[in-house]
Amino acid sequence: MYSKTTCGVTVTVTPYFLEDQSSPQENHYVWAYQVNIKNTSSTTVRLNHRNWLIIDANGKIINVQGDGVVGEFPMLKPGESYEYTSGTPLKTSNGIMQGFYLMTQDGGEQIKIDIPTFSLDSPYNKKKLH
């Protein structure tokens, strides 16, 4: 589990390797990740935009951005949480993800909420000992 708080909004991510959807012999590895967004600030916030960087073990970067998350634009009053699950495939057995959300506060001010960097690890990682 990975967690980060920015401007009173805590984003917690828990990644899961999906063995049943992966095919290592074809260099196809799939993860799901559960995201919990908790508003610990004193103002209501609305999630408008997401921006993810997905980086595989070869350093290939995929930038995924768009409006809302999973087709929704959650509005969180102080103390409320929102949770969703998404996923990503990679051609390597491990990688990392990071990103941010753009949210609007009650008064219309836009804030950038960091998503913690988290690792995508599979049981097929090739370990190197030095």
C-alpha positions in Angstrom: 0.0 0.0 0.0 1.3 3.5 -1.0 -0.1 6.7 0.4 0.5 10.5 -0.1 -1.3 13.6 1.2 -1.4 16.9 -0.8 -3.5 19.9 0.2 -5.5 17.8 2.6 -6.4 15.1 0.1 -4.9 11.6 0.8 -4.4 9.2 -2.1 -3.8 5.6 -1.2 -3.0 3.0 -3.9 -2.8 -0.8 -3.5 -1.5 -2.7 -6.6 -2.3 -6.3 -7.3 -0.6 -8.6 -9.9 -3.3 -10.4 -12.0 -1.8 -13.9 -12.6 -4.9 -15.1 -14.4 -4.8 -12.3 -17.0 -1.1 -12.4 -17.5 0.9 -14.5 -20.0 4.6 -14.3 -19.2 5.6 -16.5 -22.2 4.1 -13.7 -24.4 5.6 -10.8 -22.3 2.1 -9.8 -21.1 1.8 -8.8 -17.4 -1.4 -7.3 -16.0 -2.0 -5.4 -12.7 -5.0 -4.0 -11.0 -4.7 -1.1 -8.6 -7.2 0.0 -6.0 -7.2 3.8 -5.3 -8.8 5.4 -2.3 -9.1 9.2 -2.3 -9.9 10.7 1.1 -10.7 14.4 1.7 -9.2 15.4 5.0 -9.3 19.1 4.2 -12.0 21.6 5.4 -13.4 22.2 1.9 -15.3 20.2 -0.7 -13.2 19.0 -3.7 -14.1 17.7 -7.1 -11.9 15.5 -9.2 -11.7 16.8 -12.8 -8.7 15.3 -14.4 -6.1 12.5 -14.1 -2.6 12.1 -15.4 -0.6 8.9 -15.0 2.9 7.9 -16.0 3.4 4.2 -16.5 7.0 3.2 -16.8 8.0 -0.4 -17.7 11.3 -2.1 -16.7 12.9 -1.0 -20.0 12.2 2.7 -19.3 9.3 3.0 -21.8 6.9 5.7 -20.6 3.2 5.7 -21.3 1.3 8.9 -20.4 -2.4 8.3 -19.7 -4.5 11.3 -19.1 -8.1 12.3 -19.3 -11.2 13.7 -17.6 -12.3 12.2 -14.3 -11.6 8.6 -13.2 -13.4 5.5 -14.5 -16.0 7.8 -16.1 -16.8 9.6 -12.9 -16.1 13.1 -11.4 -16.3 12.4 -7.7 -17.1 15.3 -5.4 -15.8 14.8 -1.8 -17.0 16.8 1.2 -14.7 17.0 4.1 -14.2 13.6 5.6 -15.6 11.7 2.6 -13.7 9.1 0.6 -14.0 7.7 -3.0 -12.6 4.4 -4.1 -12.1 2.8 -7.5 -10.2 0.0 -9.2 -8.4 0.2 -12.5 -5.6 -1.7 -14.2 -2.7 -1.7 -16.6 -0.8 -4.2 -18.8 3.0 -4.1 -19.3 5.3 -6.0 -21.6 7.8 -6.3 -18.7 7.5 -8.2 -15.5 7.7 -5.1 -13.4 7.4 -1.3 -13.6 6.2 1.8 -11.7 3.3 4.2 -11.9 3.0 7.8 -10.7 0.8 10.7 -11.4 -1.6 13.4 -10.2 -5.2 14.5 -10.1 -6.4 18.0 -10.8 -9.2 18.9 -8.4 -11.3 22.0 -7.9 -12.0 23.3 -4.4 -15.3 24.9 -3.3 -14.2 28.4 -4.2 -13.1 27.3 -7.7 -9.4 27.1 -7.0 -7.7 24.3 -8.9 -5.3 22.1 -6.9 -2.9 19.4 -8.0 -3.1 16.3 -5.9 -0.1 13.9 -6.1 -0.6 10.2 -6.6 2.1 8.3 -4.7 4.7 6.5 -6.9 4.1 2.8 -6.6 5.7 -0.3 -8.0 4.2 -3.0 -10.1 5.9 -6.2 -9.1 5.2 -9.7 -10.4 6.5 -13.1 -9.3 8.4 -13.2 -12.6 10.8 -10.3 -11.8 14.3 -11.2 -12.6 16.4 -10.5 -9.5 20.0 -9.5 -9.9 22.5 -10.0 -7.1 25.6 -7.9 -7.0 
